[in-house]
């Protein structure tokens, strides 16, 4: 009788990976069933840093709840806030100024690059290469300095508001962004030399954690996780918001479906974000950075939904309004939750040592899952 992978048999070993201390930023607990070194089952146990964000939002006003979402996927804080602001604006039927739209997209793409930079450094370090982490943080710190100058913060910026932006750009913004673009283009070849072209790294990644396009769709995967399997799912292309429909950029797709394909998608996405920023940085329109809105916002009775493309995939914001100053119900569709659901399928039959590579290319941010 052939043993079915996934069933527990005598002689199997069940081990716990995590959880780390709850004060750390990402607490994931995996219960792994092994037969020797072969993975038979991976069962994620969630909730260690669950903070009831959706329930908290229902007691906050339409201006206040947006900034709680910075603490979900904290590496895409700008983009989280953007999704919430778009949903509120849809309910209010408010058109925001063109200047605000362009600045929002610039901030989103800088955030995407900063997130992928941290992922690249951490991914390499997880597989034993320590040096790339410092190279990644060199570029990421440059972006954080730009954010700090305009927004007053480096991680959870609280910059986007219903109707536009909290404040206008700092006078140095354009100059410093252009300097960052020059720096990035000088240093991107180091990434290929240090990691991408490294034969040891490629052997750890290629053919590991295969996910077919059909399975990616079935598990609800989005972002680079799905695009590494050839699934076209970029919200910026399929359901354009702000000025994305006016920009020239490519949706980065790879068809191999393994960990190396997901790695190459994120490398390509950073280059496409630079392309977007270059199109906008010298073409920021003059005018207001915020539309005129009431101090106290009330959405009409009804249901409203918006979606954006974060660094990890599709973030959906669903608001049910009863016509008051606070939402009746809020639900977030976070990319990390669906992407994590595919880990068990990807890992079965693989070796335990390959699990690190698979998890790294999913780019999990646990508070995005433990809302």
C-alpha positions in Angstrom: 0.0 0.0 0.0 1.4 3.4 -1.0 1.5 5.8 1.9 -0.4 9.0 1.2 1.5 12.2 2.0 -0.4 14.2 4.5 -1.6 11.3 6.7 0.1 10.7 10.0 1.7 7.3 10.3 3.6 5.5 13.0 7.2 6.8 13.0 6.3 10.3 11.8 7.7 13.2 13.7 5.7 16.3 14.5 7.7 19.5 15.2 6.8 23.1 16.1 8.5 25.9 14.2 7.7 29.0 16.3 6.1 30.8 17.8 8.6 33.4 18.7 8.1 35.8 21.6 4.9 37.8 21.1 6.8 41.1 21.4 8.5 40.4 18.1 7.1 41.8 14.9 6.1 38.6 13.2 4.8 35.6 15.2 4.0 32.5 13.1 3.6 29.0 14.5 3.9 26.1 12.1 3.1 22.5 13.1 5.0 20.3 10.7 4.6 16.6 10.2 7.8 15.0 9.0 8.8 11.5 7.7 12.5 11.7 8.1 13.4 15.0 6.3 10.3 14.9 4.1 7.5 17.3 4.8 4.1 15.6 4.9 2.0 18.4 6.3 2.4 22.1 7.3 -0.3 23.5 9.5 -0.1 27.2 10.3 -1.5 28.3 13.8 -2.4 31.9 13.7 -3.7 34.6 16.1 -0.7 35.2 18.4 -0.8 39.0 17.6 -4.4 39.3 16.6 -5.6 42.8 17.7 -9.2 42.8 16.4 -8.4 45.6 14.0 -11.6 45.2 12.0 -13.7 45.5 15.2 -11.7 48.5 16.4 -12.3 50.2 13.1 -16.1 50.0 13.7 -15.8 52.3 16.7 -13.6 54.9 14.9 -14.7 57.6 12.5 -14.0 57.5 8.8 -11.0 59.7 9.3 -9.6 57.7 12.2 -9.9 54.1 11.1 -7.6 54.5 8.2 -4.5 54.8 10.3 -5.1 51.6 12.3 -4.5 49.8 9.0 -0.9 51.0 9.0 -0.3 48.3 11.6 -1.5 45.5 9.5 1.1 45.1 6.7 3.4 47.7 8.2 5.7 47.5 5.2 2.9 48.7 2.9 1.5 51.3 5.3 1.0 54.0 2.7 -0.8 51.6 0.4 -3.1 50.3 3.1 -4.1 53.8 4.0 -4.6 54.5 0.3 -7.1 51.6 0.0 -9.1 52.8 2.9 -9.1 56.4 1.6 -10.3 55.3 -1.8 -13.2 53.3 -0.2 -14.3 56.3 1.8 -14.0 58.6 -1.2 -16.1 56.2 -3.2 -18.8 56.4 -0.6 -18.6 60.2 -0.4 -18.4 60.5 -4.2 -15.5 62.8 -3.9 -13.0 63.5 -6.7 -9.5 64.3 -5.3 -7.2 66.8 -7.0 -4.8 65.6 -9.7 -1.8 66.6 -7.6 -2.9 64.4 -4.8 -3.4 61.5 -7.1 0.1 61.7 -8.5 1.7 62.1 -5.1 -0.2 59.1 -3.8 1.1 56.9 -6.6 4.7 58.2 -6.0 4.4 57.3 -2.4 2.9 53.9 -3.2 5.7 53.0 -5.5 8.4 54.2 -3.1 6.7 52.1 -0.5 6.7 49.0 -2.8 10.5 49.4 -3.5 11.2 49.8 0.3 9.2 46.7 1.1 10.9 44.6 -1.6 14.3 45.9 -0.5 13.7 44.6 3.0 12.3 41.3 1.6 15.4 40.9 -0.6 17.8 41.4 2.3 15.8 39.1 4.7 15.4 36.4 2.0 19.1 36.2 1.4 19.8 36.2 5.1 17.3 33.4 5.7 19.3 31.3 3.2 22.6 32.1 4.9 23.9 35.2 3.1 24.3 38.0 5.6 26.0 40.7 3.4 23.0 41.4 1.1 21.0 42.6 4.1 23.2 45.6 4.5 23.1 46.4 0.8 19.3 46.3 0.9 19.0 48.6 3.9 21.3 51.1 2.2 18.6 51.8 -0.4 15.7 51.3 1.9 17.0 53.9 4.4 17.3 56.4 1.6 13.6 56.0 0.9 12.7 56.1 4.6 14.6 59.4 4.9 12.5 60.8 2.1 9.3 59.6 3.8 10.3 61.1 7.1 11.0 64.5 5.6 7.5 64.8 4.0 5.4 62.7 6.3 7.1 63.0 9.6 7.4 59.2 10.0 9.4 56.3 8.6 7.2 53.3 8.8 3.5 54.1 9.6 3.2 57.5 7.9 -0.5 58.4 8.3 -0.2 60.6 5.2 -3.3 59.8 3.1 -6.6 61.2 4.2 -10.1 61.0 2.6 -10.0 63.7 -0.1 -6.2 63.7 -0.6 -3.1 64.1 1.6 -2.4 65.2 5.1 0.2 67.8 3.9 1.9 68.9 0.7 5.3 67.6 -0.4 8.5 68.8 1.2 10.5 71.1 -1.1 13.3 68.6 -1.3 11.1 65.7 -2.3 11.7 65.7 -6.1 15.5 66.3 -5.7 15.9 63.5 -3.2 13.8 61.0 -5.2 15.9 61.7 -8.3 19.0 61.1 -6.2 17.5 57.8 -5.0 16.8 56.7 -8.6 20.4 57.4 -9.5 21.6 55.4 -6.5 19.3 52.5 -7.2 20.4 52.2 -10.9 24.1 52.2 -9.7 23.5 49.5 -7.1 20.9 47.1 -8.7 23.8 45.2 -10.5 25.2 44.3 -7.1 21.9 42.4 -6.4 22.5 40.2 -9.4 26.2 39.7 -8.6 25.6 38.9 -4.9 22.4 36.9 -5.0 20.5 36.4 -8.2 23.4 35.0 -10.2 24.8 33.0 -7.3 24.8 29.3 -8.2 24.3 28.2 -4.6 21.3 30.5 -4.2 19.8 29.3 -7.5 20.1 25.7 -6.4 18.3 26.5 -3.2 15.5 28.2 -5.1 14.9 26.6 -8.5 12.3 23.8 -8.5 11.5 24.4 -4.9 7.9 25.2 -3.7 6.2 24.7 -7.0 2.8 26.3 -7.3 0.8 25.9 -10.6 -1.3 28.7 -12.0 -4.5 26.7 -11.3 -3.5 26.1 -7.7 -2.5 29.8 -7.2 -6.0 30.8 -8.4 -7.7 28.1 -6.3 -6.0 29.2 -3.1 -6.8 32.9 -3.8 -3.1 33.9 -4.1 -2.3 37.4 -5.4 0.7 39.7 -5.9 4.1 38.3 -6.7 3.1 34.9 -5.3 0.5 34.4 -8.0 2.5 36.2 -10.7 5.4 33.9 -10.2 3.0 31.2 -11.4 2.0 33.2 -14.5 -1.3 34.5 -13.1 -2.1 38.0 -14.3 -3.5 39.7 -11.2 -2.0 43.2 -10.9 -4.8 45.5 -9.6 -3.0 48.5 -11.1 -3.5 47.0 -14.5 -6.8 45.1 -14.1 -8.7 47.8 -12.1 -6.6 51.0 -12.4 -7.0 53.6 -9.7 -5.6 57.2 -9.5 -3.3 57.7 -12.5 -2.1 54.1 -13.1 -4.1 53.9 -16.3 -2.1 56.9 -17.7 1.3 55.2 -17.0 3.5 52.9 -19.0 4.7 49.9 -17.0 4.7 46.1 -17.3 3.0 43.5 -15.2 6.0 41.2 -14.2 5.1 37.6 -14.9 7.1 34.4 -14.6 5.7 31.0 -15.5 8.0 28.5 -13.7 5.9 28.7 -10.5 8.9 27.9 -8.2 10.6 30.0 -5.5 13.1 31.5 -8.0 10.3 32.7 -10.2 8.6 34.5 -7.3 12.1 36.0 -6.4 12.5 37.2 -10.0 9.0 38.8 -10.0 9.9 41.0 -7.1 13.2 42.0 -8.6 11.4 43.0 -11.8 8.7 44.9 -9.8 11.3 47.1 -8.2 12.5 48.1 -11.7 9.0 48.8 -12.9 8.3 51.0 -9.8 11.4 53.0 -10.7 9.9 53.3 -14.3 6.7 54.6 -12.8 8.4 57.1 -10.5 10.5 58.4 -13.4 7.4 59.2 -15.4 5.8 61.2 -12.5 8.6 62.9 -10.6 9.0 65.7 -13.1 5.3 65.9 -13.9 3.7 66.6 -10.5 0.8 69.0 -11.2 0.3 72.2 -9.4 -2.8 72.8 -7.4 -4.4 71.6 -4.1 -3.3 68.5 -2.4 -6.6 67.9 -0.7 -10.3 68.2 -1.8 -12.7 70.2 0.3 -14.5 67.7 2.7 -16.6 68.1 5.8 -14.9 67.9 9.2 -17.2 65.1 10.2 -17.6 62.5 7.5 -20.8 60.5 7.0 -21.1 57.8 4.4 -24.5 57.2 2.9 -26.2 54.0 3.8 -24.9 51.2 1.6 -21.9 48.9 0.9 -18.6 50.1 -0.6 -15.5 48.2 -1.7 -12.1 49.2 -3.0 -8.9 47.3 -3.9 -5.3 48.2 -4.4 -2.1 46.4 -5.2 0.2 46.3 -2.1 3.7 44.9 -2.1 2.3 41.5 -1.2 -0.8 41.4 -3.4 -4.5 42.5 -3.4 -5.8 44.4 -0.4 -9.6 44.8 -0.4 -11.5 47.1 1.9 -15.2 46.5 2.4 -17.3 49.0 4.3 -21.0 48.6 5.3 -22.5 52.0 6.3 -25.7 52.7 8.1 -25.4 56.4 7.4 -23.6 57.3 10.6 -20.2 58.7 11.4 -18.6 55.3 12.0 -18.7 52.1 9.9 -21.3 49.5 10.8 -19.0 46.8 9.5 -15.5 46.7 8.1 -13.7 43.7 6.5 -10.2 43.6 5.1 -9.2 41.1 2.4 -5.5 40.9 3.1 -3.1 39.2 0.6 -0.9 37.5 3.2 -3.7 35.3 4.6 -4.5 33.7 1.2 -0.9 33.4 0.2 -0.1 31.6 3.4 -2.9 29.1 2.7 -0.9 27.7 -0.2 2.2 26.9 1.9 1.0 23.4 2.9 0.3 22.5 -0.8 3.7 23.9 -1.9 5.7 22.2 0.9 4.3 18.6 0.8 6.9 16.2 -0.4 9.7 18.7 -0.1 12.6 18.6 2.4 12.5 20.5 5.6 15.5 22.7 4.6 13.5 24.0 1.6 10.7 25.3 3.8 12.7 28.5 4.5 13.0 29.3 0.8 9.3 28.8 0.3 8.3 31.0 3.2 10.8 33.7 2.1 9.3 33.9 -1.3 5.8 34.3 0.1 7.0 37.4 1.8 4.7 37.0 4.8 4.0 39.9 7.2 2.2 38.3 10.1 0.1 41.3 11.3 -1.3 41.4 7.8 -2.7 37.9 8.5 -3.4 38.3 12.2 -5.7 41.3 11.9 
